[in-house]
Amino acid sequence: MWAAIKSRLRRKAANEPAETEPPSSATAQPAPAAASSQARAAPAPVRGSSAPATPPPPSGSRAKQQEPTFSEGFLGRRLKEGTIEDVMDDLEIVLLESDVALTVIERLRRDLRRELAGRKLRYGVDAEEAIRTSLMTSVRSILTRPSTDLVQAVRAHASKPYVILFVGVNGTGKTTSIAKLAVWLKSKGLSSVIAASDTFRAGAIEQLLVHGERLGVRVVRQQEGSDPAAVAFDAVAHAKAKGVDVVLVDTAGRQHTNENLIEEAKKIRRVVSPALTVFVGDALSGNDVVEQARLFDKAIGIDGLILTKLDADVKGGAALSATFVTKKPILFVGVGQGYSDLRPFDPEWMVQRLFQEGTAG
């Protein structure tokens, strides 16, 4: 995302005439010898000079971030209000192209205006770096939400099993994410069973059975077309009898507009009372995943998000927008095809990914 913002800012800067200092008496006439010490005290920049008046900023973004961006004293360069507004307009275009929802853009604009207006940049810091630093702070605050420590929540649960219900539309990687989560739970010393409550899609039960056989995880199922809530109930009963820690309930991929399937999901919730309801969305679907998450939250109620294919999402706007719009945390992200490629979400990792130098998008 930052690469696209930076590119646009630099193109704009290249097309604008350079600002020049008004000529002073010191530059219009040769300075007297007696005033030479005064001239040396505050020299104007000279083309080709080997000793610039202001030291260059440290190289590398990490070094820059260690220095303060703004000056709190009398010295420093104040950004013009017109420049800030121009930046806002460019920023909005880039963010829209990066799949960032309009409500998020409004928040970022508000944060950026508050951060930059009336502030003075420290000498050696350019406007681009100030914008980058301010945006990183705003994005970090959006992504950082109170989340569930799943391992701790499972172990602290009053009685086994801890039930997790998964919802989402077709083709988002929901079933595969369930298998990946079973692997992750196993790595934490927690056992799980999978409820094949997607009884509508042809091959859904077989897909879970393949995963279960590979992973050594029990899959509770009934015949295709069976009552999904009954399958989930059987899985919970099995987990109670066997002392299994977690039940992972798969459901039919459903559009939020399909009232029958939405009602079926509500029935499953009533029957098994999940401790956690998770929306699984495809990060590559851009603003569609944001709208899906919002409407699923409105229709069913969700507690958190899993975003798949984040490794292939060069824009990053979907992750930022989905958590902002739903006000729910991102719990896990899919970053590959392997069973081990489901990772707990780290907001700082996402911030660095969005703003690292040299990235596409």
Contacts in CASP RR format, 6 or more apart in sequence:
PFRMAT RR
TARGET T0000
AUTHOR 0000-0000-0000
METHOD contacts of the structure
MODEL  1
MWAAIKSRLRRKAANEPAETEPPSSATAQPAPAAASSQARAAPAPVRGSS
APATPPPPSGSRAKQQEPTFSEGFLGRRLKEGTIEDVMDDLEIVLLESDV
ALTVIERLRRDLRRELAGRKLRYGVDAEEAIRTSLMTSVRSILTRPSTDL
VQAVRAHASKPYVILFVGVNGTGKTTSIAKLAVWLKSKGLSSVIAASDTF
RAGAIEQLLVHGERLGVRVVRQQEGSDPAAVAFDAVAHAKAKGVDVVLVD
TAGRQHTNENLIEEAKKIRRVVSPALTVFVGDALSGNDVVEQARLFDKAI
GIDGLILTKLDADVKGGAALSATFVTKKPILFVGVGQGYSDLRPFDPEWM
VQRLFQEGTAG
1 94 0 8 1.000
1 95 0 8 1.000
1 98 0 8 1.000
1 100 0 8 1.000
1 315 0 8 1.000
1 316 0 8 1.000
1 317 0 8 1.000
1 354 0 8 1.000
1 355 0 8 1.000
1 359 0 8 1.000
1 361 0 8 1.000
2 132 0 8 1.000
2 135 0 8 1.000
2 354 0 8 1.000
2 355 0 8 1.000
2 356 0 8 1.000
2 357 0 8 1.000
2 359 0 8 1.000
3 357 0 8 1.000
3 358 0 8 1.000
3 359 0 8 1.000
3 360 0 8 1.000
3 361 0 8 1.000
4 94 0 8 1.000
4 97 0 8 1.000
4 98 0 8 1.000
4 361 0 8 1.000
5 90 0 8 1.000
5 91 0 8 1.000
5 94 0 8 1.000
5 95 0 8 1.000
5 131 0 8 1.000
5 135 0 8 1.000
6 128 0 8 1.000
6 132 0 8 1.000
8 90 0 8 1.000
8 93 0 8 1.000
8 94 0 8 1.000
9 87 0 8 1.000
9 90 0 8 1.000
9 127 0 8 1.000
9 128 0 8 1.000
9 131 0 8 1.000
10 128 0 8 1.000
12 86 0 8 1.000
12 90 0 8 1.000
21 44 0 8 1.000
24 44 0 8 1.000
26 39 0 8 1.000
26 44 0 8 1.000
27 44 0 8 1.000
31 39 0 8 1.000
42 53 0 8 1.000
43 53 0 8 1.000
44 53 0 8 1.000
45 52 0 8 1.000
45 53 0 8 1.000
54 123 0 8 1.000
54 124 0 8 1.000
55 124 0 8 1.000
56 124 0 8 1.000
57 64 0 8 1.000
57 67 0 8 1.000
57 124 0 8 1.000
57 125 0 8 1.000
57 126 0 8 1.000
57 129 0 8 1.000
58 64 0 8 1.000
58 66 0 8 1.000
58 67 0 8 1.000
60 357 0 8 1.000
61 132 0 8 1.000
61 355 0 8 1.000
61 356 0 8 1.000
61 357 0 8 1.000
64 125 0 8 1.000
64 129 0 8 1.000
65 133 0 8 1.000
67 122 0 8 1.000
67 125 0 8 1.000
68 122 0 8 1.000
69 121 0 8 1.000
69 122 0 8 1.000
69 125 0 8 1.000
69 129 0 8 1.000
69 130 0 8 1.000
69 133 0 8 1.000
69 134 0 8 1.000
70 119 0 8 1.000
70 120 0 8 1.000
70 121 0 8 1.000
70 122 0 8 1.000
70 125 0 8 1.000
70 130 0 8 1.000
71 120 0 8 1.000
71 121 0 8 1.000
71 122 0 8 1.000
71 123 0 8 1.000
73 120 0 8 1.000
75 120 0 8 1.000
75 123 0 8 1.000
76 120 0 8 1.000
76 121 0 8 1.000
76 122 0 8 1.000
76 123 0 8 1.000
77 120 0 8 1.000
77 121 0 8 1.000
77 123 0 8 1.000
78 118 0 8 1.000
78 119 0 8 1.000
78 120 0 8 1.000
78 121 0 8 1.000
79 116 0 8 1.000
79 117 0 8 1.000
79 118 0 8 1.000
79 119 0 8 1.000
79 121 0 8 1.000
79 127 0 8 1.000
79 130 0 8 1.000
81 117 0 8 1.000
83 127 0 8 1.000
84 112 0 8 1.000
84 113 0 8 1.000
84 116 0 8 1.000
84 117 0 8 1.000
87 112 0 8 1.000
87 116 0 8 1.000
87 127 0 8 1.000
87 131 0 8 1.000
88 109 0 8 1.000
88 112 0 8 1.000
88 113 0 8 1.000
91 105 0 8 1.000
91 108 0 8 1.000
91 109 0 8 1.000
91 112 0 8 1.000
91 131 0 8 1.000
91 135 0 8 1.000
92 105 0 8 1.000
92 109 0 8 1.000
95 104 0 8 1.000
95 105 0 8 1.000
95 108 0 8 1.000
95 317 0 8 1.000
96 102 0 8 1.000
96 105 0 8 1.000
97 315 0 8 1.000
98 315 0 8 1.000
98 316 0 8 1.000
98 317 0 8 1.000
98 361 0 8 1.000
99 286 0 8 1.000
99 287 0 8 1.000
99 315 0 8 1.000
99 316 0 8 1.000
99 317 0 8 1.000
99 318 0 8 1.000
99 321 0 8 1.000
100 108 0 8 1.000
100 316 0 8 1.000
100 317 0 8 1.000
100 320 0 8 1.000
100 321 0 8 1.000
101 287 0 8 1.000
101 290 0 8 1.000
101 317 0 8 1.000
101 321 0 8 1.000
101 324 0 8 1.000
101 325 0 8 1.000
103 321 0 8 1.000
103 324 0 8 1.000
103 325 0 8 1.000
104 142 0 8 1.000
104 317 0 8 1.000
104 320 0 8 1.000
104 321 0 8 1.000
104 324 0 8 1.000
104 325 0 8 1.000
107 138 0 8 1.000
107 142 0 8 1.000
107 324 0 8 1.000
108 135 0 8 1.000
108 138 0 8 1.000
108 139 0 8 1.000
111 134 0 8 1.000
111 137 0 8 1.000
111 138 0 8 1.000
111 141 0 8 1.000
112 131 0 8 1.000
112 134 0 8 1.000
112 135 0 8 1.000
112 138 0 8 1.000
115 134 0 8 1.000
115 137 0 8 1.000
115 138 0 8 1.000
116 130 0 8 1.000
116 131 0 8 1.000
116 134 0 8 1.000
121 127 0 8 1.000
121 130 0 8 1.000
132 355 0 8 1.000
135 355 0 8 1.000
136 351 0 8 1.000
136 355 0 8 1.000
139 320 0 8 1.000
139 351 0 8 1.000
139 354 0 8 1.000
139 355 0 8 1.000
140 347 0 8 1.000
140 348 0 8 1.000
140 351 0 8 1.000
142 320 0 8 1.000
142 323 0 8 1.000
142 324 0 8 1.000
143 319 0 8 1.000
143 320 0 8 1.000
143 323 0 8 1.000
143 330 0 8 1.000
143 347 0 8 1.000
143 350 0 8 1.000
143 351 0 8 1.000
144 347 0 8 1.000
145 323 0 8 1.000
145 327 0 8 1.000
145 328 0 8 1.000
145 329 0 8 1.000
145 330 0 8 1.000
146 329 0 8 1.000
147 329 0 8 1.000
147 330 0 8 1.000
147 331 0 8 1.000
147 345 0 8 1.000
148 276 0 8 1.000
148 303 0 8 1.000
148 304 0 8 1.000
148 329 0 8 1.000
148 331 0 8 1.000
150 185 0 8 1.000
150 276 0 8 1.000
150 331 0 8 1.000
150 344 0 8 1.000
151 188 0 8 1.000
151 190 0 8 1.000
153 162 0 8 1.000
153 275 0 8 1.000
153 276 0 8 1.000
154 162 0 8 1.000
154 185 0 8 1.000
154 190 0 8 1.000
154 245 0 8 1.000
154 246 0 8 1.000
155 190 0 8 1.000
157 275 0 8 1.000
160 239 0 8 1.000
160 240 0 8 1.000
160 243 0 8 1.000
160 244 0 8 1.000
160 245 0 8 1.000
161 193 0 8 1.000
161 236 0 8 1.000
161 239 0 8 1.000
161 240 0 8 1.000
161 243 0 8 1.000
161 244 0 8 1.000
161 245 0 8 1.000
161 246 0 8 1.000
161 247 0 8 1.000
162 245 0 8 1.000
162 246 0 8 1.000
162 247 0 8 1.000
162 275 0 8 1.000
162 276 0 8 1.000
163 232 0 8 1.000
163 236 0 8 1.000
163 246 0 8 1.000
163 247 0 8 1.000
163 249 0 8 1.000
163 272 0 8 1.000
163 273 0 8 1.000
163 274 0 8 1.000
163 275 0 8 1.000
163 276 0 8 1.000
164 181 0 8 1.000
164 246 0 8 1.000
164 247 0 8 1.000
164 248 0 8 1.000
164 249 0 8 1.000
164 274 0 8 1.000
164 275 0 8 1.000
164 276 0 8 1.000
164 277 0 8 1.000
164 278 0 8 1.000
165 232 0 8 1.000
165 249 0 8 1.000
165 251 0 8 1.000
165 265 0 8 1.000
165 268 0 8 1.000
165 269 0 8 1.000
165 272 0 8 1.000
165 274 0 8 1.000
165 276 0 8 1.000
165 277 0 8 1.000
165 278 0 8 1.000
166 174 0 8 1.000
166 177 0 8 1.000
166 178 0 8 1.000
166 248 0 8 1.000
166 249 0 8 1.000
166 250 0 8 1.000
166 251 0 8 1.000
166 278 0 8 1.000
166 280 0 8 1.000
166 306 0 8 1.000
167 174 0 8 1.000
167 251 0 8 1.000
167 253 0 8 1.000
167 254 0 8 1.000
167 265 0 8 1.000
167 277 0 8 1.000
167 278 0 8 1.000
167 279 0 8 1.000
167 280 0 8 1.000
167 296 0 8 1.000
167 300 0 8 1.000
167 302 0 8 1.000
168 174 0 8 1.000
168 251 0 8 1.000
168 253 0 8 1.000
168 254 0 8 1.000
168 279 0 8 1.000
168 280 0 8 1.000
168 281 0 8 1.000
168 292 0 8 1.000
168 296 0 8 1.000
169 253 0 8 1.000
169 254 0 8 1.000
169 255 0 8 1.000
169 256 0 8 1.000
169 281 0 8 1.000
169 292 0 8 1.000
170 201 0 8 1.000
170 253 0 8 1.000
170 254 0 8 1.000
171 253 0 8 1.000
171 282 0 8 1.000
172 280 0 8 1.000
172 281 0 8 1.000
172 282 0 8 1.000
172 285 0 8 1.000
172 289 0 8 1.000
172 308 0 8 1.000
173 280 0 8 1.000
173 281 0 8 1.000
173 282 0 8 1.000
173 308 0 8 1.000
174 250 0 8 1.000
174 251 0 8 1.000
174 253 0 8 1.000
174 280 0 8 1.000
174 281 0 8 1.000
175 198 0 8 1.000
175 204 0 8 1.000
175 207 0 8 1.000
175 208 0 8 1.000
175 211 0 8 1.000
175 250 0 8 1.000
176 211 0 8 1.000
176 308 0 8 1.000
177 280 0 8 1.000
177 306 0 8 1.000
177 308 0 8 1.000
177 332 0 8 1.000
177 334 0 8 1.000
177 342 0 8 1.000
178 194 0 8 1.000
178 208 0 8 1.000
178 211 0 8 1.000
178 248 0 8 1.000
178 250 0 8 1.000
179 194 0 8 1.000
179 208 0 8 1.000
179 211 0 8 1.000
179 212 0 8 1.000
179 215 0 8 1.000
179 217 0 8 1.000
179 339 0 8 1.000
180 334 0 8 1.000
180 338 0 8 1.000
180 339 0 8 1.000
180 340 0 8 1.000
180 341 0 8 1.000
180 342 0 8 1.000
181 192 0 8 1.000
181 248 0 8 1.000
181 332 0 8 1.000
181 342 0 8 1.000
182 192 0 8 1.000
182 194 0 8 1.000
182 211 0 8 1.000
182 212 0 8 1.000
182 215 0 8 1.000
182 217 0 8 1.000
182 248 0 8 1.000
183 215 0 8 1.000
183 339 0 8 1.000
183 340 0 8 1.000
183 342 0 8 1.000
184 332 0 8 1.000
184 340 0 8 1.000
184 342 0 8 1.000
185 191 0 8 1.000
185 192 0 8 1.000
185 245 0 8 1.000
185 246 0 8 1.000
186 192 0 8 1.000
186 215 0 8 1.000
186 217 0 8 1.000
190 245 0 8 1.000
190 246 0 8 1.000
191 243 0 8 1.000
191 244 0 8 1.000
191 245 0 8 1.000
191 246 0 8 1.000
192 217 0 8 1.000
192 244 0 8 1.000
192 245 0 8 1.000
192 246 0 8 1.000
192 247 0 8 1.000
192 248 0 8 1.000
193 217 0 8 1.000
193 218 0 8 1.000
193 219 0 8 1.000
193 220 0 8 1.000
193 235 0 8 1.000
193 238 0 8 1.000
193 239 0 8 1.000
193 242 0 8 1.000
193 244 0 8 1.000
193 246 0 8 1.000
193 247 0 8 1.000
193 248 0 8 1.000
194 208 0 8 1.000
194 211 0 8 1.000
194 212 0 8 1.000
194 217 0 8 1.000
194 218 0 8 1.000
194 219 0 8 1.000
194 220 0 8 1.000
194 235 0 8 1.000
194 247 0 8 1.000
194 248 0 8 1.000
194 249 0 8 1.000
194 250 0 8 1.000
195 220 0 8 1.000
195 231 0 8 1.000
195 232 0 8 1.000
195 234 0 8 1.000
195 235 0 8 1.000
195 236 0 8 1.000
195 247 0 8 1.000
195 248 0 8 1.000
195 249 0 8 1.000
195 250 0 8 1.000
196 204 0 8 1.000
196 205 0 8 1.000
196 208 0 8 1.000
196 209 0 8 1.000
196 219 0 8 1.000
196 220 0 8 1.000
196 221 0 8 1.000
196 222 0 8 1.000
196 231 0 8 1.000
196 250 0 8 1.000
197 228 0 8 1.000
197 229 0 8 1.000
197 231 0 8 1.000
197 232 0 8 1.000
197 235 0 8 1.000
197 249 0 8 1.000
197 250 0 8 1.000
197 251 0 8 1.000
197 252 0 8 1.000
197 268 0 8 1.000
198 204 0 8 1.000
198 205 0 8 1.000
198 208 0 8 1.000
198 228 0 8 1.000
198 250 0 8 1.000
198 251 0 8 1.000
198 252 0 8 1.000
198 253 0 8 1.000
199 205 0 8 1.000
199 222 0 8 1.000
199 223 0 8 1.000
199 224 0 8 1.000
199 225 0 8 1.000
199 226 0 8 1.000
199 227 0 8 1.000
199 228 0 8 1.000
199 231 0 8 1.000
199 252 0 8 1.000
200 225 0 8 1.000
200 228 0 8 1.000
200 252 0 8 1.000
200 253 0 8 1.000
200 261 0 8 1.000
201 252 0 8 1.000
201 253 0 8 1.000
202 224 0 8 1.000
203 224 0 8 1.000
204 250 0 8 1.000
204 252 0 8 1.000
205 219 0 8 1.000
205 221 0 8 1.000
205 224 0 8 1.000
208 219 0 8 1.000
208 221 0 8 1.000
208 250 0 8 1.000
209 219 0 8 1.000
209 221 0 8 1.000
211 217 0 8 1.000
211 219 0 8 1.000
212 218 0 8 1.000
212 219 0 8 1.000
215 339 0 8 1.000
218 238 0 8 1.000
218 244 0 8 1.000
220 231 0 8 1.000
220 234 0 8 1.000
220 235 0 8 1.000
220 238 0 8 1.000
221 231 0 8 1.000
222 230 0 8 1.000
222 231 0 8 1.000
222 234 0 8 1.000
228 251 0 8 1.000
228 252 0 8 1.000
228 264 0 8 1.000
228 267 0 8 1.000
228 268 0 8 1.000
229 264 0 8 1.000
229 267 0 8 1.000
229 268 0 8 1.000
229 270 0 8 1.000
229 271 0 8 1.000
229 272 0 8 1.000
230 271 0 8 1.000
232 247 0 8 1.000
232 249 0 8 1.000
232 268 0 8 1.000
232 271 0 8 1.000
232 272 0 8 1.000
233 271 0 8 1.000
233 272 0 8 1.000
235 247 0 8 1.000
235 249 0 8 1.000
236 247 0 8 1.000
236 272 0 8 1.000
238 244 0 8 1.000
239 245 0 8 1.000
239 246 0 8 1.000
239 247 0 8 1.000
247 272 0 8 1.000
249 268 0 8 1.000
249 272 0 8 1.000
249 274 0 8 1.000
251 264 0 8 1.000
251 265 0 8 1.000
251 268 0 8 1.000
252 261 0 8 1.000
252 264 0 8 1.000
253 261 0 8 1.000
254 261 0 8 1.000
254 262 0 8 1.000
254 264 0 8 1.000
254 265 0 8 1.000
255 261 0 8 1.000
256 262 0 8 1.000
256 292 0 8 1.000
256 295 0 8 1.000
256 296 0 8 1.000
256 299 0 8 1.000
262 299 0 8 1.000
262 300 0 8 1.000
265 300 0 8 1.000
266 300 0 8 1.000
268 274 0 8 1.000
269 277 0 8 1.000
269 300 0 8 1.000
276 303 0 8 1.000
276 304 0 8 1.000
277 300 0 8 1.000
277 301 0 8 1.000
277 302 0 8 1.000
277 303 0 8 1.000
277 304 0 8 1.000
278 302 0 8 1.000
278 303 0 8 1.000
278 304 0 8 1.000
278 305 0 8 1.000
278 306 0 8 1.000
278 331 0 8 1.000
279 292 0 8 1.000
279 293 0 8 1.000
279 296 0 8 1.000
279 297 0 8 1.000
279 302 0 8 1.000
279 304 0 8 1.000
279 305 0 8 1.000
279 306 0 8 1.000
279 326 0 8 1.000
279 328 0 8 1.000
280 305 0 8 1.000
280 306 0 8 1.000
280 307 0 8 1.000
280 308 0 8 1.000
281 289 0 8 1.000
281 292 0 8 1.000
281 293 0 8 1.000
281 305 0 8 1.000
281 306 0 8 1.000
281 307 0 8 1.000
281 308 0 8 1.000
281 322 0 8 1.000
282 289 0 8 1.000
282 307 0 8 1.000
282 308 0 8 1.000
282 309 0 8 1.000
283 289 0 8 1.000
283 307 0 8 1.000
283 308 0 8 1.000
283 309 0 8 1.000
283 310 0 8 1.000
283 312 0 8 1.000
283 313 0 8 1.000
283 316 0 8 1.000
283 318 0 8 1.000
283 319 0 8 1.000
283 333 0 8 1.000
284 309 0 8 1.000
284 312 0 8 1.000
284 313 0 8 1.000
284 318 0 8 1.000
285 292 0 8 1.000
285 318 0 8 1.000
286 315 0 8 1.000
286 317 0 8 1.000
286 318 0 8 1.000
286 321 0 8 1.000
287 318 0 8 1.000
287 321 0 8 1.000
289 307 0 8 1.000
289 318 0 8 1.000
289 322 0 8 1.000
290 318 0 8 1.000
290 321 0 8 1.000
290 322 0 8 1.000
290 325 0 8 1.000
293 302 0 8 1.000
293 305 0 8 1.000
293 322 0 8 1.000
293 325 0 8 1.000
293 326 0 8 1.000
293 328 0 8 1.000
294 325 0 8 1.000
294 326 0 8 1.000
296 302 0 8 1.000
297 326 0 8 1.000
297 328 0 8 1.000
302 326 0 8 1.000
302 328 0 8 1.000
303 328 0 8 1.000
304 326 0 8 1.000
304 328 0 8 1.000
304 329 0 8 1.000
304 330 0 8 1.000
304 331 0 8 1.000
305 322 0 8 1.000
305 323 0 8 1.000
305 326 0 8 1.000
305 328 0 8 1.000
305 329 0 8 1.000
305 330 0 8 1.000
305 331 0 8 1.000
306 330 0 8 1.000
306 331 0 8 1.000
306 332 0 8 1.000
306 333 0 8 1.000
306 334 0 8 1.000
306 342 0 8 1.000
307 318 0 8 1.000
307 319 0 8 1.000
307 322 0 8 1.000
307 330 0 8 1.000
307 332 0 8 1.000
307 333 0 8 1.000
307 334 0 8 1.000
308 333 0 8 1.000
308 334 0 8 1.000
309 334 0 8 1.000
309 336 0 8 1.000
310 316 0 8 1.000
310 319 0 8 1.000
310 333 0 8 1.000
310 334 0 8 1.000
310 335 0 8 1.000
311 334 0 8 1.000
311 335 0 8 1.000
311 336 0 8 1.000
311 341 0 8 1.000
313 319 0 8 1.000
314 359 0 8 1.000
314 360 0 8 1.000
314 361 0 8 1.000
315 361 0 8 1.000
316 353 0 8 1.000
316 354 0 8 1.000
319 330 0 8 1.000
319 333 0 8 1.000
319 350 0 8 1.000
320 354 0 8 1.000
322 330 0 8 1.000
323 329 0 8 1.000
323 330 0 8 1.000
329 345 0 8 1.000
330 345 0 8 1.000
331 344 0 8 1.000
331 345 0 8 1.000
332 342 0 8 1.000
332 343 0 8 1.000
332 344 0 8 1.000
332 345 0 8 1.000
333 342 0 8 1.000
333 343 0 8 1.000
333 345 0 8 1.000
334 341 0 8 1.000
334 342 0 8 1.000
334 343 0 8 1.000
335 341 0 8 1.000
335 342 0 8 1.000
335 343 0 8 1.000
353 359 0 8 1.000
END
